[in-house]
């Protein structure tokens, strides 16, 4: 149900004390006014500085006195239908006089057509008031509301946008308050006189401002493109096919929001790069979660942080939630002496993964599949589990081409990409990048540009992880070979078993 439907139901059922956690004070008061008008109710608005406003007979009453503000509710005739909106009143709930007065009002108003609404930016309800206060959520603007606002602005400027661009702007604005949306759109119009497709970047910057106030999530800049990923053709094709899955057209078609990906594989094979490229390609903000930040010293605080993380991610949806090396966060839960905190945090997290309906696309990466709890791998948590293995020779050639195209775009043809790929078996994408850095040092130290020979010399000095962590990599490859994960590369990414491995 919508907020208006829920709120009207509470009014008719004579719920005396209603608590609305929202930062959109102006917008929620407008919604309350509409509901009050439909029910022929008067609206009284109070704040600590100015007291009651709107009604000339009571203007200024209860100024700087929250108890007196509640007394006005008692003084009005029992037959008067009214809604009393108390701004910032959550700050006074710990006061014994205010608390007692609210409890008394809760009894009195059960038989009167009056309701008290407390506005708060977050839920902070003392235990002794939890039974008398009813919490109702006020959601952020829906796609339809944002579209109406965009169309209103375009009408005012005399310009129009094609449907796909409008869809992108609407999707990018979701997760922001209406005030922030109006502010960033006004900034865009002031910059070039109209709304343009590039204004998506301005909107993402506004989302970045929103989460800078938290210590749980980081807004990660995503400048990498799908084309920056060498190889992984199956994975890239899967992602490109879902590029429009967050659009309104997809909802009308009946498609659910994509849930997420679990990328399992060898270190340095492009898992983190993929998370960044998804965000850039889909024009969605990339939120990075450091799971270690969820754990705090106080009892119950870790669970509270987990819920806060979920609420924040959903408030900024649609977005990409990137959880790097999730295997390290929840490895060996049973052996931790933390009174079950890790298990409760994990339980809250995977329940949300399975039941979420919000457009939060979770990209989790893991290097050690054996460390992950079995519940994490169950179908329904993620849309797909991909195995990202070591690149094949053709993929290594593509990776060399991507990096050298960035480092030496004017001189790319002078490098023997085929030979470089052939001479670097068992090397991951990250190790290939490190080889090129070492080759640049060789050339720079001799006052010349680096060559293919320098790259091969650098490769001879680096021992790849595939050789130093052979057992772990074989276990990962066996996991993929057993059909427990989809292969990210068309060529598999699984090295052939040598005679020593099979014996």
Beta strands, then each sheet from edge to edge (+ up, - down):
strand 1: 17-21
strand 2: 42-47
strand 3: 51-53
strand 4: 82-87
strand 5: 114-120
strand 6: 133-135
strand 7: 217-220
strand 8: 260-265
strand 9: 285-289
strand 10: 319-323
strand 11: 360-366
strand 12: 384-388
strand 13: 486-487
sheet 1: 3+ 2- 4- 5- 1- 6-
sheet 2: 7+ 9- 10- 11- 8- 12- 13-
end
